[in-house]
């Protein structure tokens, strides 16, 4: 009897966790550059004498879906999308690097080029600072140029280059802040093959229809696991009654 309880109990627990993951994907369906997540389960036998046939359901891994999201043209000069594989490097407050596909950039009050989340965009020589009274242009290779608003027109000056990387996806891990980092904690090398599309943003790669269908399926699985627990409880009560009658 307890075999059924073990399986149903742990199954219900992890289906509930998968529901939370799917709900998080749906909540980020309109988040720029968001990558969805998938939960994968497996059965693990319980270690211990006398219980070789009991098994737990465990969340074996949470994998990130790295498929590219749809590209949306905005026409804004500070919007960029990675065209194909690759990432935009940002510098964290502690000096380490992280990587994002959210290319909606801005300039703070000090003139520093940063993401909407407030992280400084990493350049080939550190953070990129934009001089005041200049229009900004970002080339496909990440080169940031400025054109003075006043004075001699059409004079373009390159002031830095956005660091673009393309490490193996298996070597990257998602942080609690939504940014990706290298598993070994080391910065990824720049990759000149990565290109940007100016005036464009990459949307979330969450398939809303699939996520909704998955959420309904998970809800039914959770109900089935709970029903199995109730069945196990009913069977145990009837077994107790039969034992009481026989005694």
MARBA-3410 file (N, C-alpha, C, O; in Angstrom, 1 decimal):
247
0.8,-1.2,0.0,0.0,0.0,0.0,0.8,1.3,0.0,0.5,2.2,-0.7 ~ 1.9,1.2,0.8,2.7,2.4,0.9,3.5,2.7,-0.4,3.9,3.9,-0.6 ~ 3.6,1.7,-1.3,4.2,2.0,-2.6,3.4,3.0,-3.4,4.0,3.9,-4.0 ~ 2.1,2.8,-3.4,1.2,3.7,-4.1,1.3,5.1,-3.5,1.3,6.1,-4.2 ~ 1.4,5.2,-2.1,1.4,6.5,-1.5,2.7,7.2,-1.8,2.7,8.4,-2.1
3.8,6.5,-1.8,5.1,7.1,-2.2,5.0,7.8,-3.6,5.4,8.9,-3.8 ~ 4.5,6.9,-4.5,4.5,7.4,-5.9,3.6,8.6,-6.1,3.9,9.6,-6.8 ~ 2.3,8.5,-5.6,1.3,9.5,-5.7,1.7,10.8,-5.0,1.6,11.9,-5.5 ~ 2.3,10.6,-3.8,2.7,11.8,-3.0,3.8,12.6,-3.7,3.6,13.8,-3.9 ~ 4.8,12.0,-4.1,5.9,12.7,-4.8,5.5,13.1,-6.2,6.0,14.2,-6.6
4.7,12.4,-6.9,4.2,12.8,-8.2,3.4,14.1,-8.1,3.6,15.0,-8.9 ~ 2.5,14.1,-7.1,1.7,15.3,-6.9,2.6,16.5,-6.6,2.4,17.7,-7.1 ~ 3.6,16.3,-5.7,4.5,17.4,-5.4,5.2,18.0,-6.6,5.3,19.2,-6.7 ~ 5.8,17.2,-7.4,6.6,17.7,-8.5,5.7,18.1,-9.7,6.1,19.0,-10.5 ~ 4.5,17.6,-9.8,3.6,18.2,-10.8,3.2,19.6,-10.4,3.1,20.5,-11.3
3.0,19.8,-9.1,2.7,21.1,-8.6,3.9,22.1,-8.9,3.6,23.2,-9.3 ~ 5.1,21.6,-8.8,6.3,22.4,-9.1,6.3,22.7,-10.6,6.7,23.8,-11.0 ~ 6.0,21.7,-11.4,6.0,22.0,-12.9,4.9,23.0,-13.3,5.1,23.7,-14.2 ~ 3.8,22.9,-12.5,2.7,23.9,-12.8,3.3,25.3,-12.5,3.0,26.3,-13.3 ~ 4.0,25.5,-11.5,4.6,26.8,-11.1,5.6,27.3,-12.2,5.6,28.4,-12.6
6.4,26.3,-12.8,7.3,26.7,-13.8,6.6,27.1,-15.1,6.9,28.0,-15.8 ~ 5.5,26.4,-15.4,4.7,26.7,-16.6,4.0,28.0,-16.5,3.9,28.8,-17.4 ~ 3.5,28.3,-15.2,2.9,29.6,-15.0,3.9,30.7,-15.1,3.5,31.8,-15.5 ~ 5.1,30.5,-14.7,6.2,31.5,-14.8,6.4,31.8,-16.3,6.7,32.9,-16.7 ~ 6.5,30.7,-17.1,6.6,30.9,-18.5,5.5,31.8,-19.1,5.8,32.7,-19.9
4.3,31.5,-18.7,3.2,32.3,-19.2,3.2,33.7,-18.8,2.9,34.7,-19.5 ~ 3.7,33.9,-17.5,3.8,35.3,-17.0,4.8,36.1,-17.7,4.8,37.3,-17.8 ~ 5.8,35.4,-18.4,6.9,36.1,-19.1,6.7,36.0,-20.6,7.6,36.2,-21.4 ~ 5.5,35.7,-21.1,5.2,35.6,-22.5,5.5,36.9,-23.3,5.7,36.8,-24.5 ~ 5.4,38.0,-22.6,5.7,39.3,-23.3,7.0,39.9,-22.8,7.2,41.1,-23.1
7.8,39.2,-22.1,9.1,39.7,-21.6,10.1,39.7,-22.7,10.3,38.6,-23.3 ~ 10.8,40.8,-23.0,11.8,40.8,-24.0,12.9,39.9,-23.8,13.5,39.9,-22.7 ~ 13.2,39.0,-24.7,14.4,38.1,-24.7,14.3,37.0,-23.7,15.3,36.3,-23.4 ~ 13.1,36.7,-23.2,12.9,35.7,-22.2,13.0,34.3,-22.8,12.5,34.1,-23.9 ~ 13.7,33.4,-22.1,13.8,32.0,-22.5,13.0,31.1,-21.6,13.2,31.1,-20.4
12.1,30.3,-22.1,11.3,29.4,-21.3,12.0,28.3,-20.7,13.2,28.0,-21.1 ~ 11.4,27.6,-19.7,12.0,26.5,-19.0,11.2,25.3,-19.1,9.9,25.4,-19.2 ~ 11.8,24.1,-19.0,11.1,22.8,-19.0,11.6,22.0,-17.8,12.8,22.0,-17.5 ~ 10.7,21.3,-17.2,11.0,20.4,-16.0,10.9,19.0,-16.5,10.0,18.6,-17.3 ~ 11.9,18.2,-16.1,12.0,16.8,-16.5,12.1,15.9,-15.3,12.8,16.2,-14.3
11.2,14.9,-15.2,11.1,14.0,-14.0,11.7,12.7,-14.3,11.9,12.2,-15.4 ~ 12.1,12.0,-13.2,12.5,10.6,-13.3,12.2,9.9,-11.9,12.0,10.6,-10.9 ~ 12.1,8.6,-12.0,11.8,7.8,-10.7,13.2,7.4,-10.1,14.1,7.0,-10.8 ~ 13.3,7.6,-8.8,14.5,7.2,-8.1,14.1,6.2,-6.9,13.3,6.6,-6.1 ~ 14.7,5.1,-6.9,14.4,4.1,-5.8,14.9,4.6,-4.5,15.9,5.3,-4.4
14.1,4.4,-3.4,14.5,4.8,-2.1,15.6,3.9,-1.6,15.6,2.7,-1.7 ~ 16.7,4.5,-1.1,17.8,3.8,-0.5,17.6,3.4,0.9,17.2,4.3,1.7 ~ 17.7,2.1,1.3,17.5,1.7,2.6,17.0,0.3,2.7,16.4,-0.2,1.8 ~ 17.4,-0.4,3.8,17.0,-1.8,3.9,15.5,-2.0,4.1,14.9,-1.2,4.9 ~ 15.0,-3.0,3.4,13.6,-3.3,3.6,12.7,-2.5,2.7,11.5,-2.8,2.7
13.2,-1.6,1.9,12.3,-0.8,1.0,12.8,-0.8,-0.4,12.9,0.3,-1.0 ~ 13.2,-1.9,-1.0,13.8,-1.9,-2.4,12.8,-1.6,-3.5,13.2,-1.3,-4.6 ~ 11.5,-1.7,-3.2,10.5,-1.5,-4.3,9.8,-0.2,-4.2,9.0,0.1,-5.0 ~ 10.2,0.7,-3.2,9.6,2.0,-3.1,10.4,3.0,-4.0,11.6,2.8,-4.1 ~ 9.7,4.0,-4.5,10.4,4.9,-5.4,9.8,6.3,-5.2,8.6,6.4,-5.0
10.6,7.3,-5.4,10.2,8.7,-5.4,10.2,9.2,-6.8,11.0,8.7,-7.6 ~ 9.3,10.1,-7.1,9.4,10.9,-8.3,10.2,12.2,-8.0,9.8,12.9,-7.0 ~ 11.2,12.5,-8.8,12.1,13.6,-8.5,12.2,14.5,-9.8,12.0,14.0,-10.9 ~ 12.4,15.8,-9.5,12.6,16.7,-10.6,14.1,16.6,-11.1,15.0,17.1,-10.4 ~ 14.3,15.8,-12.1,15.7,15.5,-12.6,16.4,16.7,-13.0,17.6,16.9,-12.7
15.8,17.6,-13.7,16.5,18.8,-14.2,15.5,19.8,-14.7,14.4,19.5,-15.1 ~ 16.0,21.0,-14.7,15.2,22.2,-15.3,16.0,22.7,-16.4,17.1,23.3,-16.2 ~ 15.5,22.5,-17.6,16.3,22.9,-18.8,15.8,24.2,-19.4,14.6,24.4,-19.4 ~ 16.7,25.0,-20.0,16.3,26.2,-20.6,16.1,26.0,-22.1,17.0,25.4,-22.7 ~ 15.0,26.5,-22.7,14.8,26.4,-24.1,15.4,27.6,-24.8,15.0,28.7,-24.5
16.4,27.4,-25.5,17.2,28.5,-26.1,16.8,28.9,-27.5,17.5,29.6,-28.2 ~ 15.6,28.4,-28.0,15.1,28.8,-29.3,15.0,30.3,-29.4,14.6,31.0,-28.4 ~ 15.2,30.9,-30.5,15.1,32.3,-30.7,13.6,32.7,-30.7,12.8,32.0,-31.4 ~ 13.3,33.8,-30.1,12.0,34.4,-30.1,11.7,35.2,-31.3,12.7,35.4,-32.1 ~ 10.5,35.6,-31.5,10.2,36.4,-32.7,10.9,37.8,-32.7,11.0,38.4,-31.6
11.4,38.3,-33.8,12.0,39.6,-33.9,11.0,40.7,-34.2,10.2,40.5,-35.2 ~ 10.9,41.7,-33.4,9.9,42.8,-33.6,10.6,44.1,-33.9,11.4,44.6,-33.1 ~ 10.3,44.7,-35.0,10.9,46.0,-35.4,10.3,47.1,-34.6,9.0,47.2,-34.5 ~ 11.1,47.9,-34.0,10.7,49.1,-33.2,11.1,50.4,-33.8,10.4,51.4,-33.7 ~ 12.2,50.4,-34.6,12.8,51.6,-35.1,13.5,52.5,-34.1,14.0,53.5,-34.5
13.6,52.1,-32.9,14.3,52.9,-31.9,15.8,52.6,-32.0,16.2,51.4,-32.1 ~ 16.6,53.6,-31.9,18.0,53.4,-32.2,18.7,52.7,-31.0,19.9,52.2,-31.3 ~ 18.1,52.6,-29.9,18.8,51.9,-28.7,18.2,50.5,-28.5,18.5,49.8,-27.6 ~ 17.4,50.1,-29.5,16.8,48.7,-29.4,17.7,47.8,-30.4,17.8,48.1,-31.5 ~ 18.2,46.7,-29.8,19.0,45.8,-30.6,18.5,44.4,-30.3,18.2,44.1,-29.1
18.6,43.5,-31.3,18.3,42.1,-31.1,19.5,41.2,-31.6,20.0,41.5,-32.7 ~ 19.8,40.2,-30.9,20.9,39.3,-31.4,20.2,38.5,-32.5,19.2,37.8,-32.3 ~ 20.9,38.6,-33.7,20.3,37.9,-34.9,20.9,36.5,-35.0,22.0,36.3,-35.5 ~ 20.2,35.5,-34.5,20.7,34.1,-34.4,21.3,33.8,-33.0,20.8,34.3,-32.0 ~ 22.3,33.0,-33.0,22.9,32.6,-31.8,23.8,33.7,-31.2,24.4,34.5,-31.9
23.9,33.8,-29.9,24.7,34.7,-29.2,24.0,35.5,-28.1,22.8,35.3,-27.9 ~ 24.8,36.3,-27.4,24.3,37.0,-26.2,25.0,38.3,-26.1,26.1,38.5,-26.6 ~ 24.3,39.3,-25.4,24.9,40.6,-25.1,25.5,40.5,-23.7,24.8,40.1,-22.8 ~ 26.7,40.9,-23.5,27.4,40.8,-22.2,27.0,42.1,-21.4,27.0,43.2,-22.0 ~ 26.7,41.9,-20.1,26.5,43.0,-19.2,27.4,42.9,-18.0,27.8,41.8,-17.7
27.7,44.0,-17.4,28.6,44.0,-16.2,27.8,44.2,-15.0,27.0,45.1,-14.9 ~ 27.9,43.3,-14.0,27.2,43.3,-12.8,27.8,44.3,-11.8,29.0,44.6,-12.0 ~ 27.1,44.7,-10.7,27.7,45.6,-9.7,29.0,45.1,-9.1,29.9,45.9,-8.7 ~ 29.1,43.7,-9.0,30.3,43.2,-8.4,31.5,43.0,-9.4,32.6,42.5,-9.0 ~ 31.3,43.5,-10.6,32.4,43.4,-11.6,32.3,42.2,-12.5,33.1,42.2,-13.5
31.5,41.2,-12.2,31.4,40.0,-13.0,30.5,40.2,-14.2,29.9,41.2,-14.3 ~ 30.6,39.3,-15.1,29.8,39.4,-16.3,28.6,38.4,-16.3,28.6,37.4,-15.7 ~ 27.5,38.9,-17.0,26.4,38.1,-17.2,25.9,38.3,-18.6,26.4,39.2,-19.3 ~ 24.9,37.5,-19.1,24.6,37.6,-20.5,23.0,37.6,-20.7,22.3,37.0,-19.9 ~ 22.6,38.4,-21.6,21.2,38.6,-21.8,20.9,38.7,-23.3,21.7,39.0,-24.1
19.6,38.4,-23.7,19.1,38.6,-25.0,18.2,39.8,-25.1,17.7,40.2,-26.2 ~ 17.9,40.4,-23.9,17.0,41.6,-23.9,17.8,42.8,-24.3,18.6,43.4,-23.5 ~ 17.6,43.2,-25.5,18.4,44.3,-26.1,17.8,45.7,-26.1,18.1,46.5,-26.9 ~ 16.8,45.9,-25.2,16.2,47.2,-25.0,17.1,48.1,-24.1,17.1,48.0,-22.9 ~ 18.0,48.9,-24.7,19.0,49.6,-24.0,18.6,51.0,-23.7,17.6,51.5,-24.3
19.3,51.7,-22.8,19.0,53.0,-22.4,20.3,53.7,-22.0,21.4,53.0,-21.8 ~ 20.3,55.0,-21.8,21.4,55.7,-21.3,21.0,56.4,-19.9,20.0,57.1,-19.9 ~ 21.8,56.1,-18.9,21.4,56.7,-17.6,21.9,58.1,-17.4,22.4,58.7,-18.4 ~ 21.7,58.7,-16.3,21.9,60.1,-16.1,23.4,60.4,-16.2,23.8,61.6,-16.4 ~ 24.3,59.4,-16.0,25.7,59.6,-16.1,26.3,59.4,-17.5,27.4,59.5,-17.7
25.4,59.0,-18.4,25.8,58.7,-19.8,26.2,57.3,-20.0,26.7,57.0,-21.1 ~ 26.0,56.4,-19.1,26.4,55.0,-19.2,25.3,54.2,-20.0,24.1,54.3,-19.7 ~ 25.8,53.4,-21.0,24.8,52.6,-21.7,24.5,51.4,-20.9,25.4,50.7,-20.4 ~ 23.2,51.1,-20.7,22.8,50.0,-19.8,21.5,49.4,-20.3,20.8,50.0,-21.2 ~ 21.1,48.3,-19.7,19.9,47.6,-20.1,18.7,48.2,-19.3,19.0,49.0,-18.4
17.5,47.9,-19.6,16.4,48.3,-18.9,16.4,47.9,-17.4,15.8,48.6,-16.6 ~ 17.1,46.8,-17.1,17.2,46.3,-15.8,18.3,47.1,-15.0,18.5,46.8,-13.8 ~ 19.0,48.0,-15.6,20.0,48.8,-14.9,21.4,48.3,-14.9,22.2,48.7,-14.1 ~ 21.6,47.2,-15.7,23.0,46.6,-15.8,23.8,47.3,-16.9,23.3,47.5,-18.0 ~ 25.0,47.7,-16.6,25.9,48.3,-17.6,26.2,47.4,-18.7,26.6,46.2,-18.5
26.1,47.8,-20.0,26.5,47.0,-21.1,28.0,46.9,-21.2,28.7,48.0,-21.2 ~ 28.5,45.7,-21.3,30.0,45.5,-21.3,30.5,45.9,-22.7,29.9,45.4,-23.7 ~ 31.6,46.6,-22.8,32.2,46.9,-24.0,33.6,46.3,-24.1,34.0,45.5,-23.2 ~ 34.3,46.6,-25.2,35.6,46.0,-25.3,36.7,46.5,-24.4,37.7,46.0,-24.2 ~ 36.3,47.7,-23.8,37.2,48.3,-22.8,36.5,48.6,-21.5,37.0,49.5,-20.8
35.5,47.9,-21.2,34.7,48.2,-20.0,33.3,48.8,-20.4,32.9,48.7,-21.5 ~ 32.6,49.3,-19.4,31.3,49.9,-19.7,31.4,51.0,-20.7,32.4,51.7,-20.8 ~ 30.4,51.2,-21.5,30.4,52.2,-22.6,29.7,53.5,-22.1,28.5,53.5,-21.7 ~ 30.4,54.6,-22.2,29.8,55.9,-21.8,29.5,56.8,-23.0,30.3,56.9,-23.9 ~ 28.3,57.3,-23.1,27.8,58.1,-24.2,28.0,59.6,-23.9,27.5,60.1,-22.9
28.7,60.4,-24.7,28.8,61.8,-24.5,27.5,62.5,-24.6,26.6,62.0,-25.4 ~ 27.3,63.6,-23.9,26.0,64.3,-24.0,25.8,64.9,-25.4,26.8,65.2,-26.1 ~ 24.5,65.2,-25.7,24.2,65.9,-26.9,24.7,65.1,-28.2,25.2,65.7,-29.1 ~ 24.4,63.8,-28.2,24.8,63.0,-29.3,23.7,62.0,-29.6,23.0,61.5,-28.7 ~ 23.5,61.7,-30.9,22.6,60.7,-31.4,23.5,59.4,-31.4,24.6,59.4,-31.8
22.9,58.3,-31.1,23.6,57.0,-31.0,23.2,56.1,-32.1,22.0,56.0,-32.5 ~ 24.2,55.4,-32.7,24.0,54.4,-33.7,24.7,53.1,-33.3,25.9,53.2,-32.9 ~ 24.1,52.0,-33.5,24.7,50.7,-33.1,24.8,49.8,-34.4,23.7,49.5,-35.0 ~ 26.0,49.5,-34.8,26.2,48.7,-36.0,25.9,47.2,-35.7,25.9,46.8,-34.5 ~ 25.8,46.4,-36.8,25.6,45.0,-36.6,26.7,44.2,-35.8,26.4,43.3,-35.1
27.9,44.7,-35.9,29.0,44.1,-35.1,29.1,44.6,-33.7,30.0,44.2,-33.0 ~ 28.2,45.4,-33.3,28.1,45.9,-31.9,28.8,47.3,-31.7,28.9,47.8,-30.6 ~ 29.4,47.8,-32.7,30.1,49.1,-32.6,29.1,50.2,-32.3,28.1,50.4,-33.0 ~ 29.4,51.0,-31.3,28.5,52.1,-30.9,29.2,53.4,-31.4,30.3,53.7,-31.0 ~ 28.5,54.1,-32.2,28.9,55.4,-32.7,28.0,56.5,-32.3,26.8,56.3,-32.1
28.5,57.7,-32.2,27.7,58.9,-31.9,27.9,59.9,-32.9,28.9,60.1,-33.5 ~ 26.8,60.6,-33.2,26.8,61.8,-34.1,26.3,63.0,-33.3,25.2,63.0,-32.8 ~ 27.2,64.0,-33.2,26.8,65.2,-32.5,25.5,65.9,-32.9,25.2,66.0,-34.1 ~ 24.7,66.3,-31.9,23.5,66.9,-32.3,23.7,68.4,-32.7,23.0,68.9,-33.6 ~ 24.8,69.0,-32.2,25.1,70.4,-32.6,26.5,70.4,-33.2,27.3,69.4,-33.1
26.8,71.4,-33.9,28.1,71.5,-34.6,28.1,70.9,-36.0,27.1,70.9,-36.6 ~ 29.3,70.4,-36.4,29.4,69.8,-37.7,28.5,68.6,-37.8,28.7,67.6,-37.1 ~ 27.6,68.6,-38.8,26.6,67.4,-38.9,27.3,66.2,-39.6,28.3,66.4,-40.2 ~ 26.7,65.1,-39.4,27.1,63.8,-40.0,28.5,63.4,-39.7,29.1,62.7,-40.5 ~ 29.1,63.8,-38.6,30.4,63.4,-38.2,30.2,62.2,-37.2,29.7,62.4,-36.1
30.5,61.0,-37.6,30.2,59.8,-36.7,31.5,59.4,-36.1,32.6,59.2,-36.7 ~ 31.5,59.2,-34.8,32.7,58.8,-34.0,32.4,57.5,-33.2,31.4,57.4,-32.5 ~ 33.2,56.5,-33.5,33.0,55.2,-32.7,33.6,55.4,-31.3,34.7,55.8,-31.2 ~ 32.8,55.1,-30.3,33.2,55.3,-28.9,33.4,53.9,-28.2,33.8,53.9,-27.0 ~ 33.0,52.8,-28.8,33.1,51.5,-28.1,32.4,50.5,-28.9,31.8,50.7,-29.9
32.5,49.2,-28.4,31.9,48.1,-29.1,31.3,47.2,-28.1,32.0,46.8,-27.1 ~ 30.0,46.9,-28.2,29.3,46.0,-27.3,30.0,44.6,-27.4,30.2,44.1,-28.5 ~ 30.2,44.0,-26.2,30.8,42.7,-26.2,29.7,41.7,-26.5,28.7,41.6,-25.8 ~ 29.9,40.9,-27.5,28.9,39.9,-28.0,29.6,38.5,-27.8,30.8,38.3,-28.2 ~ 28.9,37.6,-27.2,29.5,36.2,-27.0,28.6,35.1,-27.5,27.4,35.4,-27.7
29.2,34.0,-27.6,28.4,32.8,-28.1,29.0,31.5,-27.5,29.4,30.7,-28.2 ~ 29.0,31.4,-26.1,29.5,30.2,-25.5,28.5,29.0,-25.7,27.4,29.2,-26.1 ~ 29.0,27.8,-25.5,28.1,26.6,-25.6,26.9,26.8,-24.6,27.2,27.1,-23.5 ~ 25.7,26.5,-25.1,24.6,26.7,-24.2,24.6,25.8,-23.0,24.1,26.1,-22.0 ~ 25.2,24.6,-23.1,25.3,23.7,-22.0,26.2,24.2,-20.9,26.1,23.8,-19.7
27.1,25.2,-21.2,28.0,25.8,-20.2,27.4,27.0,-19.5,28.0,27.6,-18.7 ~ 26.1,27.3,-19.8,25.5,28.5,-19.2,24.4,28.1,-18.2,23.8,27.0,-18.4 ~ 24.2,28.9,-17.2,23.2,28.7,-16.2,22.4,30.0,-16.0,23.0,31.0,-15.9 ~ 21.1,29.8,-15.8,20.3,31.0,-15.5,20.3,31.4,-14.0,20.2,30.5,-13.2 ~ 20.4,32.7,-13.8,20.4,33.1,-12.4,19.0,33.6,-12.0,18.1,33.6,-12.8
18.9,33.8,-10.7,17.6,34.3,-10.1,17.2,35.6,-10.7,16.0,35.9,-10.7 ~ 18.1,36.4,-11.2,17.8,37.7,-11.8,17.4,37.6,-13.3,17.1,38.6,-13.9 ~ 17.3,36.3,-13.8,17.0,36.1,-15.2,18.1,36.2,-16.2,18.0,35.9,-17.4 ~ 19.3,36.6,-15.7,20.5,36.7,-16.5,21.2,35.4,-16.6,21.1,34.6,-15.6 ~ 21.9,35.1,-17.6,22.7,33.9,-17.7,24.2,34.1,-17.4,24.7,35.2,-17.7
24.8,33.1,-16.9,26.2,33.2,-16.5,26.9,31.9,-16.9,26.2,30.9,-17.2 ~ 28.2,31.9,-17.0,29.0,30.7,-17.2,29.0,29.9,-16.0,29.2,30.4,-14.9 ~ 28.9,28.6,-16.1,29.0,27.7,-15.0,30.3,27.8,-14.2,30.3,27.6,-12.9 ~ 31.4,28.0,-14.9,32.6,28.1,-14.2,32.9,29.4,-13.6,34.0,29.6,-13.0 ~ 32.0,30.4,-13.8,32.2,31.7,-13.2,33.2,32.6,-14.0,33.4,33.8,-13.6
33.7,32.1,-15.1,34.7,32.9,-15.9,33.9,33.6,-17.0,32.9,33.1,-17.5 ~ 34.4,34.8,-17.4,33.8,35.5,-18.5,33.9,34.8,-19.9,35.0,34.2,-20.1 ~ 32.9,34.8,-20.7,33.0,34.1,-22.0,33.8,35.0,-23.0,33.7,36.3,-22.8 ~ 34.5,34.4,-23.9,35.3,35.3,-24.9,34.3,35.9,-25.9,33.3,35.4,-26.2 ~ 34.8,37.1,-26.4,34.0,37.8,-27.4,34.0,37.0,-28.7,35.0,36.3,-29.0
32.9,37.0,-29.4,32.8,36.3,-30.6,32.3,37.2,-31.7,31.2,37.8,-31.7 ~ 33.2,37.4,-32.7,32.9,38.4,-33.8,31.8,37.9,-34.8,31.4,38.7,-35.6 ~ 31.5,36.6,-34.7,30.5,36.1,-35.6,29.0,36.5,-35.2,28.1,36.4,-35.9 ~ 28.9,36.9,-33.9,27.6,37.3,-33.4,27.2,38.7,-34.0,28.0,39.6,-34.0 ~ 26.0,38.8,-34.5,25.5,40.0,-35.1,24.3,40.5,-34.5,23.5,39.8,-33.9
24.1,41.9,-34.5,22.9,42.5,-34.0,22.0,43.1,-35.1,22.5,43.4,-36.2 ~ 20.8,43.1,-34.8,19.8,43.8,-35.7,19.3,45.0,-35.0,18.7,45.0,-33.9 ~ 19.7,46.2,-35.6,19.4,47.5,-35.0,17.9,47.8,-35.1,17.2,47.4,-36.1 ~ 17.3,48.6,-34.2,15.9,48.9,-34.2,15.0,47.8,-34.1,13.8,47.9,-34.6 ~ 15.4,46.7,-33.5,14.6,45.5,-33.4,14.8,44.9,-32.0,15.8,45.0,-31.3
13.8,44.2,-31.5,13.8,43.5,-30.2,13.4,42.1,-30.4,12.6,41.8,-31.3 ~ 14.0,41.2,-29.6,13.6,39.8,-29.6,12.5,39.5,-28.6,12.7,39.8,-27.4 ~ 11.4,39.0,-29.0,10.3,38.7,-28.0,10.6,37.4,-27.3,11.6,36.7,-27.5 ~ 9.7,37.1,-26.3,9.8,35.9,-25.6,9.6,34.7,-26.5,8.8,34.7,-27.4 ~ 10.3,33.5,-26.2,10.1,32.3,-27.0,9.1,31.4,-26.4,9.0,30.3,-26.9
8.3,31.9,-25.5,7.2,31.1,-24.9,6.1,31.0,-25.9,5.6,32.0,-26.4 ~ 5.7,29.7,-26.1,4.5,29.5,-27.0,3.3,29.4,-26.1,3.1,28.5,-25.3 ~ 2.5,30.5,-26.1,1.4,30.7,-25.2,0.4,29.5,-25.3,-0.1,29.0,-24.3 ~ 0.1,29.1,-26.5,-0.9,28.0,-26.7,-0.4,26.7,-26.1,-1.2,26.1,-25.3 ~ 0.8,26.4,-26.4,1.4,25.1,-25.8,1.4,25.2,-24.3,1.1,24.2,-23.6
1.8,26.4,-23.7,1.9,26.5,-22.3,0.5,26.4,-21.6,0.4,25.8,-20.6 ~ -0.5,26.9,-22.3,-1.9,26.8,-21.7,-2.3,25.4,-21.7,-2.9,24.9,-20.7 ~ -2.1,24.7,-22.8,-2.5,23.3,-22.9,-1.7,22.4,-21.9,-2.3,21.6,-21.2 ~ -0.4,22.7,-21.7,0.4,22.0,-20.7,-0.1,22.3,-19.3,-0.1,21.4,-18.5 ~ -0.5,23.5,-19.0,-1.0,23.8,-17.7,-2.3,23.1,-17.4,-2.5,22.6,-16.3
-3.2,22.9,-18.4,-4.4,22.2,-18.2,-4.1,20.7,-17.9,-4.7,20.1,-17.1 ~ -3.2,20.2,-18.7,-2.8,18.8,-18.6,-2.2,18.5,-17.2,-2.4,17.5,-16.6 ~ -1.3,19.4,-16.7,-0.7,19.3,-15.4,-1.7,19.3,-14.3,-1.6,18.6,-13.3 ~ -2.7,20.2,-14.5,-3.8,20.3,-13.5,-4.5,19.0,-13.4,-4.9,18.5,-12.3 ~ -4.8,18.3,-14.5,-5.5,17.0,-14.5,-4.6,15.9,-13.9,-5.0,15.0,-13.1
-3.3,16.0,-14.1,-2.3,15.0,-13.5,-2.3,15.2,-12.0,-2.3,14.2,-11.3 ~ -2.3,16.4,-11.6,-2.3,16.7,-10.1,-3.6,16.1,-9.5,-3.5,15.5,-8.4 ~ -4.7,16.3,-10.1,-6.0,15.8,-9.6,-5.9,14.2,-9.5,-6.4,13.6,-8.6 ~ -5.3,13.6,-10.6,-5.2,12.2,-10.6,-4.3,11.7,-9.5,-4.6,10.6,-8.8 ~ -3.2,12.4,-9.2,-2.3,11.9,-8.1,-3.0,12.1,-6.7,-2.8,11.2,-5.9
-3.7,13.1,-6.6,-4.5,13.3,-5.3,-5.6,12.2,-5.2,-5.8,11.7,-4.1 ~ -6.2,11.8,-6.3,-7.2,10.8,-6.2,-6.6,9.4,-5.9,-7.2,8.6,-5.2 ~ -5.3,9.2,-6.3,-4.6,8.0,-6.0,-4.3,7.9,-4.5,-4.4,6.9,-3.9 ~ -4.0,9.1,-3.9,-3.8,9.1,-2.5,-5.1,8.8,-1.7,-5.1,8.1,-0.7 ~ -6.2,9.4,-2.2,-7.5,9.1,-1.6,-7.8,7.6,-1.7,-8.4,7.1,-0.8
-7.5,7.0,-2.8,-7.8,5.6,-3.0,-7.0,4.8,-2.1,-7.5,3.8,-1.5 ~ -5.7,5.1,-1.9,-4.8,4.4,-1.0,-5.4,4.5,0.4,-5.3,3.5,1.2 ~ -5.9,5.7,0.8,-6.4,5.8,2.2,-7.7,5.0,2.3,-7.9,4.4,3.4 ~ -8.5,5.0,1.3,-9.8,4.2,1.4,-9.4,2.7,1.5,-10.0,2.0,2.3 ~ -8.5,2.2,0.7,-8.1,0.8,0.7,-7.5,0.5,2.1,-7.8,-0.6,2.6
-6.7,1.4,2.7,-6.2,1.1,4.0,-7.3,1.0,5.1,-7.2,0.1,6.0 ~ -8.3,1.9,5.0,-9.4,1.8,6.0,-10.2,0.5,5.8,-10.5,-0.1,6.8 ~ -10.4,0.1,4.6,-11.1,-1.2,4.4,-10.3,-2.4,4.9,-10.8,-3.4,5.4 ~ -9.0,-2.3,4.7,-8.1,-3.4,5.2,-8.2,-3.5,6.7,-8.2,-4.6,7.2 ~ -8.2,-2.3,7.3,-8.3,-2.3,8.8,-9.6,-2.9,9.3,-9.6,-3.6,10.3
-10.7,-2.6,8.5,-12.0,-3.2,8.9,-12.0,-4.7,8.8,-12.6,-5.4,9.6 ~ -11.4,-5.2,7.7,-11.3,-6.7,7.5,-10.5,-7.3,8.6,-10.9,-8.4,9.1 ~ -9.4,-6.7,9.0,-8.6,-7.3,10.0,-9.3,-7.2,11.4,-9.2,-8.2,12.2 ~ -10.1,-6.2,11.6,-10.8,-6.1,12.8,-11.9,-7.2,12.9,-12.1,-7.8,14.0 ~ -12.6,-7.4,11.8,-13.6,-8.5,11.7,-13.0,-9.9,11.9,-13.6,-10.7,12.6
-11.8,-10.1,11.3,-11.2,-11.4,11.5,-10.7,-11.7,12.9,-10.6,-12.9,13.3 ~ -10.4,-10.6,13.6,-9.9,-10.8,14.9,-11.0,-11.0,15.9,-10.8,-11.2,17.1
END
